[in-house]
Amino acid sequence: MQGGIEAAFKALHNEILEQLNRILSHHIHRRDFGLLPNR
């Protein structure tokens, strides 16, 4: 049971990281860094 929860959590974590990487790379293409102000 515990192993299944850990596996599900890892899969969810990887999914979130992939989404974040996609968003960040999208922002970096449009500016230098999406998280930093452009001044």
N, C-alpha and C positions, 0 to 999 in steps of 0.2 A: 504493500500500500504506500509506504513512505517513498519507495523508489519511483512509483508511478507519479506521485505528486512532484517529485524533484524533476522527473523527465518532462512533465507538462510545464513546469515553471521555466525550465531551461528553454523549451521550445518557444514559450511566450516571450521570454527575455530576448532570444535571438530575433524573433519577429519584430519586437519593439526597436532593437538596435538597427535592424535593416531599414525600418521606416525612418528612424532618426538620420541614418546615413544618407538616405535618399533625399530627405528634406534639407539636410545640411549641404550636401553637394549641390543641390538645386540652388540654394541661396548663394553658395560660394561662386557659382558660375555667374550669377547676376551681379554680385558685389565681391569685394575681397572676402569679407566674412559677414554672414547674415546676422550674427549675434552682436557684432560691434557696430557702433554708429559710424557713419561714413564721413567723419570729419577728422 
